[in-house]
Structures are given as structure tokens and as C-alpha cells.
């Protein structure tokens, strides 16, 4: 039986969606979202209260849930 790798760089595809850097989060969201998301935008979200892991990485599911909540509170606009 294979043991899953501990290092995110050893995972197939090289990314762990439960522990992404700000850079990787911005790149991934840009790639799948169809509009540019910068590292600065992700950092502004973190500064505004977006959840991060204890080591400063981002859990993509938790971040997405936070974004949905924020958009709902603002009436659907990110305010960018």
C-alpha cells in the first residue's frame, strides 16, 4: 500500500488544495476562474479576515466559503 506524500511538491500535480501558498492560490483561481486574481488580492482578503492555516497557507475550500459569505454580505460584488 502506498503512503500519501507529506510534501505538497511530491503530490501529483504538485499542489495540495488544503495548504496553498498565496501565490499558488492566485494562480489557481486565475486559471479556473476566467479572470485575473493577483497575489495582492488574495493578501487583501487575508487581511480582511479570510481564513488561513496555522502555517499561513490557504485551504481552498475554506477560502471559497469565506468568499461566498463575503459576496453575500456585500450583495454579490467583490468590491474590486
Secondary structure as UniProt FT lines:
FT   HELIX           8..10
FT   TURN            12..13
FT   TURN            17..18
FT   HELIX           22..33
FT   HELIX           39..47
FT   TURN            48..49
FT   TURN            54..55
FT   HELIX           60..73
FT   TURN            74..75
//
